[in-house]
Amino acid sequence: MQIFTDISSPINLIHPVITIGTFDGVHQGHQAILEELKLQAGRLGGDSLVVTFNPHPRIALGQQVNLLNTRAEKRKIFEDSGISCLMEIPFTPEFSKLSAEEFIDLLVRMIAPEMVIIGYDHGFGYNRSGTIEQFRRMGNKLGFKVGRVGEQMTGESKISSTIIRKLLQDGDVEKATSLLGYYYRVSGQVIRGNQIGKLIGYPTANLKVDDAHKLIPAMGVYISTITVRGQEFTGMTNIGMRPTIDAHKLTIETNIFDFDEEIYYETITVKLIKRIRNEKKFANLDFLRKQLHIDKEKVLEYFRGENSQL
């Protein structure tokens, strides 16, 4: 996948078919757009190009946002989806003031698309004021076609980044997975902790998340898989404040099953599959150890059972 981050001069593509958006989560609604993008590019014998923004527009404008994907995660999903090209437009407060017409003019100068694929609710330009009708009018004028992908549903559930964020904040990672189309993941560097897990027989990898804007799901204990050095392991992950030892800082700790190598300062990825209980305070470390034994048995039972989709 080619990646473009410089918009100071045009790029040379073959019969480009493009789509535009922030694509936070690259969920199943976004994936339907990507499939249509690839289909139309294939028909034209051309390049498929995703146009997105870095940083996320809300971050650039000083607004609060909890991201479903880091930049690296989003790039990996696009690459795995088979998109041939990615353009990350540097988003600034000045860029945000471009009108819909100015934004389309920029795309035509930079890319000269033959076709633009957009979602059913896509807005663009200043304050997202541009509409699909406006896109089509300018397409007729400037020489590109516009395709529209309708709203996507999973059962009776709408698919949107906003809904997925709420599900994760509530700890419902299973429902979030059904809308995302993949397990929610958190990546970061393994840092040194206070060694309490090792002391009670459940050593953990303590994760320092790569991006401060990354959404961390609700506190609790999760069934998880962990990718270390390209190899995937099963395990259980606790997100919380560690109240039993009176720690008052949110941590992400993962007990990786059947793994005893030192991985300090290495990057790992944790996929959250199912939340099995709330975080709670125990009277002492012995009670905590007994609960962790129960938790591990639940996790092992899950992976042994028919519910495992790995």
C-alpha positions in Angstrom: 0.0 0.0 0.0 1.4 3.4 -1.0 1.0 6.1 1.6 1.0 9.8 0.8 1.3 12.5 3.4 2.3 15.5 1.3 -0.4 17.5 -0.4 1.9 20.2 -1.9 1.9 18.6 -5.3 -0.3 16.2 -7.4 0.1 12.5 -7.2 0.2 10.2 -10.2 -2.4 7.4 -10.0 -4.1 5.2 -12.6 -7.8 5.8 -13.0 -8.1 6.7 -9.3 -11.3 5.8 -7.4 -11.3 7.4 -4.0 -13.3 7.6 -0.8 -13.0 10.2 1.9 -13.5 10.2 5.7 -12.0 10.0 9.2 -12.8 6.2 9.3 -12.3 5.9 13.0 -12.7 2.3 13.8 -12.8 1.2 10.2 -15.9 -0.7 11.2 -18.2 -2.8 9.1 -20.0 0.3 7.7 -16.6 1.7 6.6 -15.6 -1.8 5.3 -18.7 -1.8 3.0 -17.4 1.5 1.5 -13.9 0.0 1.1 -15.4 -3.0 -0.7 -17.3 -0.8 -3.1 -14.2 1.3 -3.6 -12.2 -1.8 -4.6 -15.0 -3.1 -6.8 -15.2 0.2 -8.8 -11.4 0.5 -9.0 -11.3 -3.1 -10.3 -13.9 -2.3 -13.0 -11.8 0.7 -14.2 -8.5 -1.1 -13.9 -7.4 1.7 -11.5 -6.0 2.5 -8.1 -8.2 2.5 -5.0 -7.3 5.4 -2.7 -8.6 6.2 0.8 -8.3 9.9 1.7 -8.3 10.5 5.4 -6.9 13.1 7.9 -4.1 13.2 10.4 -4.5 14.1 13.2 -8.2 13.5 13.7 -10.1 16.7 12.9 -11.4 17.0 16.5 -7.9 16.7 17.9 -6.6 19.4 15.5 -9.4 21.7 16.6 -8.7 21.1 20.3 -11.8 19.0 21.0 -12.0 15.9 23.1 -12.2 12.6 21.2 -11.6 8.9 22.2 -10.1 7.2 19.2 -11.0 3.6 18.2 -7.8 3.4 16.2 -4.4 4.8 16.5 -2.8 6.0 13.2 -0.7 2.8 13.0 -3.7 0.6 13.6 -5.7 2.3 11.0 -2.9 2.0 8.5 -2.7 -1.7 9.2 -6.4 -2.3 8.7 -6.4 -0.4 5.4 -3.4 -2.4 4.2 -5.0 -5.7 5.2 -8.2 -4.7 3.4 -6.4 -4.6 0.1 -6.6 -0.8 -0.5 -3.8 0.2 -2.9 -3.2 3.7 -1.7 -3.7 5.9 1.4 -3.6 9.7 1.6 -3.3 11.3 5.0 -4.1 15.0 4.7 -2.5 17.1 7.4 -5.5 18.5 9.2 -5.0 22.0 10.7 -7.4 24.7 12.0 -6.7 26.5 8.7 -7.5 23.4 6.6 -10.8 23.1 8.5 -12.0 26.4 7.1 -12.0 25.1 3.5 -15.5 25.3 2.0 -17.0 22.2 0.4 -16.1 23.6 -3.1 -12.5 24.4 -2.1 -12.1 20.9 -0.7 -13.4 19.2 -3.9 -11.1 21.5 -6.0 -8.2 20.4 -3.9 -9.0 16.7 -4.4 -9.3 17.3 -8.2 -6.0 19.1 -8.3 -4.2 16.5 -6.2 -5.7 13.3 -7.4 -7.9 13.9 -10.5 -10.3 11.1 -9.4 -12.5 9.3 -12.0 -14.9 8.3 -9.2 -15.6 9.1 -5.6 -17.4 6.7 -3.3 -19.0 8.1 -0.2 -21.2 6.9 2.7 -24.9 7.7 3.1 -24.3 10.4 5.7 -21.1 11.9 4.4 -20.5 15.6 5.0 -17.4 17.5 3.9 -15.9 21.0 3.9 -16.3 23.7 6.5 -18.6 22.4 9.3 -19.3 19.4 7.2 -21.7 21.5 5.2 -21.1 19.8 1.8 -23.7 17.2 0.7 -23.8 14.3 -1.7 -25.9 16.4 -4.1 -23.2 19.1 -4.1 -20.5 16.4 -4.7 -22.5 15.2 -7.7 -23.0 18.6 -9.2 -19.3 19.3 -9.0 -18.5 15.9 -10.3 -20.6 16.6 -13.4 -18.7 19.9 -13.8 -15.2 18.6 -13.1 -15.4 15.2 -14.7 -15.8 12.5 -12.0 -18.6 10.2 -11.0 -20.0 9.9 -7.5 -21.2 6.6 -5.9 -23.1 6.3 -2.6 -23.0 3.4 -0.1 -26.2 3.1 2.0 -26.5 2.7 5.8 -25.1 -0.6 7.1 -26.8 -2.6 9.9 -26.0 -5.7 12.0 -29.3 -7.2 12.8 -31.3 -4.3 14.1 -28.2 -2.4 15.2 -26.9 0.6 13.3 -23.2 0.7 12.8 -21.4 3.9 13.8 -18.2 4.9 15.6 -20.2 6.7 18.2 -22.2 3.6 19.1 -19.1 1.5 19.2 -17.4 4.0 21.6 -20.4 3.8 23.9 -20.4 0.0 23.9 -16.7 -0.1 24.8 -17.1 2.4 27.5 -19.8 0.2 28.9 -17.5 -2.9 28.6 -19.6 -4.6 26.0 -16.7 -5.6 23.8 -18.6 -8.5 22.3 -21.3 -6.2 20.8 -18.5 -3.8 19.8 -16.8 -6.7 18.0 -20.0 -7.4 16.0 -20.1 -3.9 14.7 -16.3 -3.5 14.2 -15.9 -6.8 12.4 -12.8 -7.6 14.4 -11.7 -7.7 18.1 -11.0 -4.3 19.7 -7.3 -4.0 20.3 -4.9 -2.0 22.4 -1.2 -1.8 21.6 1.7 -0.4 23.5 5.0 -0.9 25.2 5.5 -3.2 28.1 6.7 -1.3 31.1 7.8 -2.3 34.6 5.1 -2.6 37.2 5.3 -3.2 41.0 5.7 -7.0 40.5 2.6 -7.8 42.6 1.3 -10.2 39.9 4.5 -12.1 39.9 4.4 -12.3 43.7 1.1 -14.0 43.8 1.7 -16.3 40.8 0.1 -14.3 38.0 2.8 -12.2 36.4 1.5 -9.5 34.1 2.7 -7.4 31.2 1.9 -3.8 32.0 1.0 -1.8 28.9 1.8 1.8 28.2 -0.6 2.7 25.4 0.9 4.3 22.3 -1.7 7.1 21.9 -3.1 9.2 24.7 -6.3 9.6 22.6 -6.9 5.9 22.3 -10.2 4.8 23.9 -9.6 2.4 26.9 -12.7 0.3 27.5 -14.5 0.0 30.9 -12.6 -1.3 33.9 -12.8 -5.0 34.5 -11.3 -8.4 33.6 -11.3 -9.5 30.0 -10.7 -12.7 28.0 -8.0 -11.7 25.6 -5.3 -12.7 23.1 -1.9 -11.1 23.0 0.4 -10.8 20.1 4.1 -10.9 21.1 6.9 -10.9 18.5 4.4 -11.9 15.9 3.0 -14.9 17.8 -0.4 -14.9 19.4 -1.1 -16.2 23.0 -4.2 -16.4 25.1 -4.6 -14.7 28.4 -6.6 -12.4 30.7 -6.4 -8.7 30.9 -7.3 -6.4 33.8 -8.1 -2.7 33.1 -8.5 -0.8 36.3 -7.1 1.0 39.3 -5.9 -2.0 41.3 -7.9 -1.2 44.4 -6.6 -4.1 46.4 -3.2 -2.5 46.7 -4.6 1.0 46.8 -3.1 2.1 43.5 -4.9 5.1 42.0 -3.7 5.1 38.4 -5.5 3.3 35.5 -3.4 0.4 34.3 -3.8 -2.3 31.7 -2.2 -5.6 32.9 -2.2 -8.8 31.0 -1.4 -12.3 32.3 -0.2 -14.2 29.2 -0.8 -17.9 29.5 2.1 -20.3 28.9 4.6 -17.5 28.4 7.5 -16.6 30.7 9.9 -14.5 28.6 11.1 -11.0 29.5 9.5 -8.5 27.1 10.1 -5.2 28.9 10.0 -2.2 26.5 8.8 -4.4 23.6 5.5 -3.6 21.9 2.6 -6.0 22.2 -1.0 -6.0 21.0 -3.9 -7.0 23.3 -7.2 -8.0 21.7 -10.2 -7.9 24.1 -12.7 -10.7 23.5 -15.1 -10.7 26.4 -15.5 -8.9 29.8 -16.0 -11.5 32.5 -16.3 -9.4 35.7 -16.0 -5.9 37.2 -12.8 -4.9 39.0 -13.2 -5.2 42.7 -11.3 -4.6 45.9 -10.2 -7.7 47.8 -9.4 -7.9 51.5 -5.9 -9.1 50.8 -3.6 -10.6 48.1 -4.6 -14.1 49.0 -8.2 -13.4 48.2 -7.1 -11.7 45.0 -5.0 -14.8 44.1 -8.0 -17.1 44.6 -10.2 -14.9 42.4 -7.5 -14.8 39.6 -7.5 -18.6 39.7 -11.3 -18.6 39.1 -10.8 -16.0 36.3 -8.2 -18.1 34.6 -10.4 -21.1 34.7 -13.2 -19.1 33.0 -10.9 -17.9 30.3 -9.5 -21.4 29.7 -13.1 -22.8 29.5 -13.9 -20.1 26.9 -11.0 -21.1 24.7 -11.8 -24.8 25.1 -15.5 -24.2 24.2 -17.4 -23.6 21.1 -17.6 -19.8 21.8 -14.0 -19.4 20.7 -13.7 -17.8 17.3 -10.0 -17.8 17.1 
